[in-house]
Amino acid sequence: MKKSEVLRTIADVLKAEIDEYTMKIDVPSWDSLKHIQLIMEVEEKFGVEIPIEKVPDIDSVSVLLGLVGAEEG
């Protein structure tokens, strides 16, 4: 999957302007509920599964991109 598509999905879920360097702490809307919604949306839309033990470690857009294997584009 393309990184640009994943970034667009993340921005849509969070309703915020983000880039690959955005940190969770810098996005007021990225609370615990949005965190779960974000994981579920990315998994469903891109057909990936994020291991449950990794979910608490997702503290930035770049970590999420790495977990789903997003590539340039």
C-alpha positions in Angstrom: 0.0 0.0 0.0 1.1 3.5 -0.6 2.2 5.8 2.2 0.1 8.6 0.8 -3.1 6.5 1.0 -2.4 5.5 4.6 -1.6 9.2 5.6 -4.9 10.3 4.0 -6.8 7.7 6.0 -5.0 8.7 9.3 -5.8 12.3 8.6 -9.4 11.5 7.9 -9.9 9.5 11.1 -8.1 12.1 13.3 -9.7 15.0 11.4 -6.3 16.7 11.6 -3.5 17.7 9.4 -0.7 15.2 9.8 2.5 14.0 8.1 4.7 11.0 8.7 6.5 12.8 11.6 3.4 13.7 13.5 3.4 12.5 17.2 0.3 11.4 19.0 0.9 13.9 21.7 0.7 16.8 19.2 -2.8 15.9 17.9 -5.5 16.8 20.4 -8.1 14.6 18.8 -5.8 11.5 19.0 -7.3 10.2 22.3 -7.7 6.6 23.4 -11.0 6.2 21.5 -9.5 7.7 18.2 -6.5 5.4 18.7 -8.7 2.3 18.5 -10.8 3.7 15.7 -7.6 4.5 13.8 -6.2 1.0 14.2 -9.5 -0.6 13.1 -9.9 1.7 10.1 -6.3 1.1 8.9 -6.6 -2.7 9.4 -10.0 -2.9 7.6 -9.1 -0.5 4.7 -5.7 -2.0 3.9 -6.2 -5.6 4.9 -3.5 -5.7 7.5 -3.5 -6.9 11.1 -1.6 -5.0 13.8 -0.6 -7.2 16.7 -2.5 -6.3 19.8 0.8 -6.1 21.8 2.0 -3.4 19.4 -1.1 -1.1 19.7 0.1 0.7 22.9 3.5 1.4 21.2 1.9 3.5 18.4 2.8 7.0 19.5 3.4 8.5 16.1 2.3 8.3 12.5 5.7 6.9 11.5 5.3 4.0 13.9 1.9 3.2 12.4 3.3 3.5 8.9 6.0 1.0 9.7 3.7 -1.5 11.3 1.4 -1.6 8.2 4.4 -1.7 5.8 3.4 1.5 3.9 5.7 2.3 1.0 6.6 5.5 -0.7 4.0 6.8 -3.1 
